[in-house]
Amino acid sequence: MASQVFGGVDAGKTHPGLDPQRLFDVARLNKMLAFLPARAEALPPGCAGLAPKVDQVRLRILALNRRGIVSGAAVSRCLARAEIPHVHFKGPLQQIALYGSYLQKPSGDIDILVHPAHRKQAAELLRELGYDETERAMSLWWTRFLSEIHLRDPESGIVVDLHHGLQQAGLPRPYNLEGFLQRRSELVFEEMTFQVPSPLDRCLLAAISISKAMLAREPALGNVTDMRAALHSLTPADHTALAGHAAQNGMAGTLALAMRAVHSVFPELPRTPALSQAIFPEVSEADLRRMLCTPWIEGLCWPRRRHFLKALCGPGLPRFLRESLRAGLSELSHKAISSWNAGALRQQESKP
């Protein structure tokens, strides 16, 4: 897997004298360090010295993700007793579902989706478990425009991101949020039971993560690898149904972007015509790989945010206008709340 991933982004193949620190930094920023070979001799030429550092990272991932799984199980039991439908997505449980192991990426957060009607009750139950709400100064913006609440366990340091929506402002939201909860499946791991997204929804969620990373110009190689694993886990029937499932949820453009990203990094994968919708033809394959892996490189031909949203919304103008308005209000709200908080802080500091 590691050779496929890093070969796909022109790491060791085209740069036999690869700088070990550059490889380490690119892998770390893309949350891909655990995908590097465990044996020093299997690393690219000149990079064998990274093996001990990679081992240390794996040990930290083991400890961090283990805490997350145990804490997540306790949260699940609490929500189940209150009969609140929920699903765990992203984090170590996503890794178990995709890779059969929770040792792929570090994750200090537990991401849980609930219906908006259950948001307040779920948050209150977590507070009763000892979790404290974080980022109170910006909580209104997080709750209204990013549809999530952050609660932290002061003992373990684990943070629960309690979501009551999917996708940030500036990108199209799925049409039927409740469907993600209705289609949930059960995952049993070490006698702990969790509710997780269905295989088809795992693909949509991975596609959403790719779009969010690209819009923010953040490294997305780990998300692309998750998308590849999600596709690989589908049955032939699910694979056939994926394009229609995405369209029904208003995610056709988001899926198209994710599929192009996957085929850019993994060109050897067979293409399915129904999943190969053209998107951003002005961006070359080489530039797309750089956007996904090293987005900080200067001179990349990034689509403008407005064009990005329009391409993912599809041909319908009303949806594009709604999401554009949501994005504009989100930005204005963020600036206003940040300015008010900064003024309040200055006023407090000026008091004798």
Beta strands, then each sheet from edge to edge (+ up, - down):
strand 1: 86-88
strand 2: 109-114
strand 3: 132-133
strand 4: 148-152
strand 5: 159-163
strand 6: 185-189
strand 7: 192-196
sheet 1: 1+ 2- 5- 4+ 3-
sheet 2: 6+ 7-
end
